[in-house]
């Protein structure tokens, strides 16, 4: 794991309260809804990397798009430095906010226009968000940004087209475009999932470097719990649109309280790790997210489910300092997670 210095918690950048997003299925009069995100309370502070982890369809990217003001919440509120985003209405205010909180997308092959040179996207972002710069100043800043993301000599990359770059280089261009906005927080939506294994570590190290040098926070969205452990300070585990567990990354992974977190950890390749969950037979039903009703959404896959799990939706409870879990049996003797300490912490990234 990348050793990051321990820092005091900075000011709060983003807070979500009861954040909910439902998508209507069928026609306008349909009463069937897909519950993509339900009742999410999340906070991100200055100089912090928060990892949002979960399998596909758990609502991670929906949360990022809600924070980026791509989607409007069905319910709940998002606050930026204490100001509700519902009050951000004018084009100027929206542009300013999106400059503070830009996104880096999953697909480096689709996020850059193939008909423009690399310089186009960076210069356009500078023109929109850095009106104080002259044309010459924008050219110099574009070179500085490319150097900041490890693309040198910068002048050579500015004249290239995306097809002339590797996947890792394209993703670094995405980070350079985000940096052009002078961000406080970057929403990184699975930025390494489509990259070759040999270059993933470089992009993760880039995020850590930008956090250290530029004082930028990250919401790092991933399905890979090993990479989250490598780079993040806090871990938020999502399942079927809800938060299953959250807390300091090392504490959550060393003492996982929710059965779903244990299941994710059991999938990380490690021949020395003991089996942490008993055999569950044929119980592998996918989560119900269309009009799910009350109850725990993980219950069909959980080996510890009790009657209460089908009747009452579990709420997040504080189980350890700064460590929460939404599970009816998380504090009982039923859930006894195996230790997850590693001698070689970087082995899980292989």
N, C-alpha and C positions, 0 to 999 in steps of 0.2 A: 504494500500500500504506500502511496505517496505520503511522505511525512510533511504535514502542513503545520505551521506554527499556530499555537493556541492564541486566539485573540479574544478580547472582551467583545461581547455582543454589541453591534452598532445599532443605530437608529432603525426603526422599522420602515421598510420601503413599501411592502405590499402586505395587506391583510385581507383575507376573504372571510366573510361571516355568513354561514348558512348557504353557501354558493350552490346553486342548483340549475341544471339545464336538462330539459326534457325535449325530445323531438317527436312531433306528431307523426304517426304512421297512417298512411291512407289519405283520404280526402279531408277537406277542411272541417267537415262535421264529425270526423272520426274521434272516438274517445280512447283510442289506443295510443300509448306514449312509450317511447324508449327512454328509460331513465339513464342517460349518459353520465350525469354527475348529480349526486344527492347530498345536500347538507354538508358542504366541505368548509371546515375552518382551517385556514392555512396562513402562515406568516413567513415572510422572507425579510431578513435584515441586511443592513450594509455589510459588505465584505464577507459574504457567506455563500456557500454552495449548498443548495438543498436538492437532493435527488428524489424524484418522483418515480417509484418503481412499481411495476406490475405487468401482468401479461397483456397481450393485445386485447383491446376492447374494454379495458378497465377504467377508461375515462381520463387518462393522463394528458393526451393531446387536446382534449376538449377543455380541460382546465387552462392549458396554455393559451388557447384561442379565446377563452373568456377574458383572461388577464390582458391579452393583446387587443381586446375590443373588436375581435373578428365576429364573435357571437355575443348576443345579449343574454344575460341570465334570465332564466324562468323565475327564479326567486333568489333572495340573498343579495349581498352587496360586496363590492370590491373597493378597497380603499388604497390610494396611493399617497403615502406620507400623510395619512389622516384625512385626505379629501376623497369623498365618494366619487367613483368614476361616473355615476349616473348624472353628476353635475357637469361633466366634461362634454360639451355639445358642439361648440363652434369648430370649424375646420382648423383654425389656428391652434386651439387647445388640443384637439385630437392629434394633430401633427406633432405638437410639442411632447405630448405624452408618449406617442409611439417612438419618438426619438429617445426618450428616457428608457423605454422598455421595448427594444426591438426583438425580433425572432431570428434564429438560425434554424433552417429547416432540415428535415431528415435526408432529403434526396439532393445531393450536390450536383446531380446531372440534370435536374429539373428546375433548380432555383436560380440558374443563370441563363440569360437569353443567349442562344447560340449565334445570333446574328450580330451581336455587339462584342467589342473588345472588353477585356477585364476592366479597363479604365472607366468604361461607361457607367457601370453600376455604382462604383465608388464616387466618381465625380458627381453623379446625380444626387446621391445621398448627401454629399458635402454641400451641394447647391441648395438643397431643401432645408438642411438643418444647420448649416454654418454660413449664414448670410453675411457674416462679418469678414469672410475671406475673399480676397481677390482671386482672379483666375490663376495667377501665378501661385498664390497662396494655396489654392486647392490642389494644384499639381504637386507642390511640395508635401502637402499633408497626405495626399494619396500614396506617395512614395514612403512616407513615414509609417503609414498604416500597414502597408504590405511588409515592411521590415519588422513591424511589431508582431505580425503573425507568422514570421519565419520564412517569408518568400523574398529571397535575395539572389541576385541584384534586382531591386524593385522595378527599375526602369525596363528591364527585359519582360517582366510579367505584365506590366500595364498594357503592352501592345499585343498581347496574345489573345486568341479566342478560346472559349471554354473547351473546345474539342482538342486543343493542344495541351491540356492539363490533365494530370491524374486526378482520381477521386479525392485523395487527401488534399491536393493543392486547391481543388475547387471548393472544398469545405473551408479551407483557410481563407479563401476569397470571401465566402459568406460571413466569416467572423470579421474580416476587414470592413465589409459593408456595414455591419452592425456597429463597429467601432467608430465609423464616420459620423454616427449620430450622437456621439458622446454619451453613451448609455450609463445608467445606474445599475440596470439589471438586464441580463440577456436571457431570453427564453430559448434554451437549446433543446429542440425537439428531436431526440434520438440522433444526435449529430455524428455518431460513429457506427451506427448499425449497418449502413450500406458500404462501409469501407473495409478494405482488406485488413485482416488481423494484424499484419505487420505495421500498419500505419495508425491503428486506433490509438495506441499508447501516445503517439505524438500529438494527436488532437486533444486527448485528455490532459497531457502536460501543458498544452497551449492554454486550455481553460484555467488551469491552476496558475500559470504564469501571468495571465491577464488579470486574474483576481489579485495576485500579489503586486504587480507593477501598476496596473490601472485602477485598482480598488473597485473592481466591478463584481457584482454579485451574479450568481447564476441559478436559474431553475433548470436543473439537468434532468430531462425526461428520458427514461431508459427502461428496457425490460431485462437488462443485464445487471444483476445484483453485484457481481464482482467488480465491474467498472464503477458502480456507485460507491462501493467501499473504497476504491482506490482514490477517488477525487473529492468525495462529498464530506460535509460536516454533519448534516442531518439527513435522515432517511424518512421518507413518507411512503408507506406501502399501500397501494391501491388495489381494491378488488371489487369488480362489478359496480363501479361508480361511487364507491365509498372508501373512506380511509380505514384500513384494517389495523394499522400500527404505525407509530411515529416516535422518533426520538433521536438522540445522538447516534451516528452511524455505528460506531464500535459497540455501543451498549445494546442496540437493537440486534446486531448480528451475533454478539456474544451471549445475549440472553433473550432470544426471540420468544414472545409470549403468545402471539397469534398462530394457530395451526397453519394458516396460509403462508406466513413468513417462514415457518419451518419447512414447508413444502418447497418454497423457492430456494432455500438454502440447500436442501437435499438434492436439488438439480444442478448445483455447482460442482463440476468435476473435481473430486478430491479422493483418491484411493485410500487415504488414511482416515477419512471421516466416518464415524459410525452411523448406522441407520438411525434416523431421528424420528421416523414415523412408522407405526405398524402397518402391515399390509391392509389395504382398504378394499380388496376384492374388486368387484365390477362397478363400484360407486365412483363414477367419473362424470356425472351429469354437469353440463355447462351451466354457468350462472344464469339465472332468470333476471333479465333487465327490462323486459317489456311488461309493464304493470306488475311489478314484483310483489307488491303487498308487504305486509309486516313479516318480521322474522329475519334471521341471519341468511344472507345470500350465499354463504359458503357452506351451509349446513349439509347439502347433498354430497359434498366431497370431504366432509370433516369426519375423522374417525372418533371424535370426542363429542359429537352432537348430543344434546339432551332435549327433552320436550320443550323447554323454554325457548330453544333456538328457533323453533318453527312458529312461535307465537309472538315473540318480542324482539324487535330490532335492537341489537346491542349498541350501546353508545360508548364513545371513547372514555376510558377511565385511566387515571394516573396510577401506574403500577410500580414504577421506579422513578427517581428524580428525572423530570423532563421526558419521561418515557410512558407513552399511552398505548392502549390497545382496546379494540372494540370486540370483546369476546366474553360470553357468559361464564366460561370455564377457565379463563386465562389465569386466575389466581388459585385454582384448585389443584389437587394432586394429579388430575387427569392429564394436564399438559405438563410434560417433563422434558423440555428440549435438551438434546444432547449438546455438549460443549462444541463451539465452533471455532475455537482459537486455532490458528495456523502457525506452524514454525516458519514456513516461508509464505508470507502474506501475498506475495506477487504471483504465487503459483496458480491462483484461481483466474488470472488474466490470460493464461496460456490458451 
